[in-house]
Amino acid sequence: MSMEFGWWVRDPEQGKHQVRATIHGGNITWQRKQGHHTPWERIAPVTDEHWDKLIAEAETRVPRRLLSPKQFEDIKRLRTKSGY
């Protein structure tokens, strides 16, 4: 099952842009988009802030049963696997 998380980021250098993390089959894909008519582009260096926000978003979904505890553990495992 695929899980998708998204949020907005305000950056003084790059401006306001949307970040999306898609988890499917034990792999994670990070993308960003800046503007309504621009395509999604991959984020090459993912920062600790991205991972912290993803974990925080996932934590809010577990009590509402939108995400199982096992899926939440998989996300945390992906973070340790990536080295962040």
C-alpha positions in Angstrom: 0.0 0.0 0.0 1.3 3.4 -0.9 1.4 6.3 1.7 1.7 9.9 0.7 2.6 12.9 3.0 2.7 16.5 1.9 3.4 19.9 3.5 4.5 23.4 2.6 7.9 24.8 3.4 8.9 28.5 3.5 12.6 28.9 2.6 14.3 32.3 2.3 16.5 31.2 -0.6 14.0 29.0 -2.6 10.7 30.7 -1.5 7.5 28.8 -0.6 7.3 25.3 -2.0 5.4 22.1 -1.5 7.2 18.9 -0.3 5.8 15.4 -0.9 7.1 12.1 0.5 5.7 8.9 -1.1 6.4 5.5 0.5 5.7 2.4 -1.5 7.1 -1.1 -1.1 9.7 -0.1 1.5 11.1 2.7 -0.7 10.7 6.5 -0.2 10.6 9.1 -2.8 11.0 12.8 -2.0 9.7 15.5 -4.4 9.2 19.2 -4.3 7.0 21.6 -6.3 7.1 25.4 -6.5 4.1 26.8 -8.2 0.8 25.6 -9.5 1.9 24.8 -13.1 5.4 23.4 -12.4 6.2 19.7 -12.4 7.3 17.7 -9.4 11.0 17.4 -9.1 13.1 15.0 -7.0 14.8 16.3 -3.9 18.4 15.1 -3.9 19.8 15.9 -0.4 17.0 15.2 2.1 17.6 17.1 5.4 16.8 16.3 9.0 14.0 18.8 8.9 12.3 16.8 6.1 12.5 13.6 8.1 11.4 15.4 11.4 8.3 16.8 9.6 7.5 13.4 8.0 7.7 11.6 11.4 5.5 14.4 13.0 2.9 14.0 10.2 2.9 10.2 10.6 2.5 10.5 14.4 -0.7 12.5 14.0 -2.2 9.9 11.7 -1.6 6.9 14.0 -4.2 7.8 16.7 -6.8 8.5 14.0 -6.1 5.0 12.5 -5.2 6.5 9.2 -1.8 4.8 9.6 -1.1 1.6 11.5 1.6 1.3 14.1 3.4 -1.1 11.9 3.5 1.4 9.0 4.7 4.0 11.4 7.6 1.7 12.5 8.4 1.2 8.8 8.8 4.9 8.3 11.1 5.2 11.3 13.1 2.2 10.0 13.4 4.0 6.6 14.9 7.0 8.4 17.5 4.9 10.2 18.3 3.0 7.0 18.9 6.3 5.1 21.3 7.5 7.8 19.3 10.5 9.2 
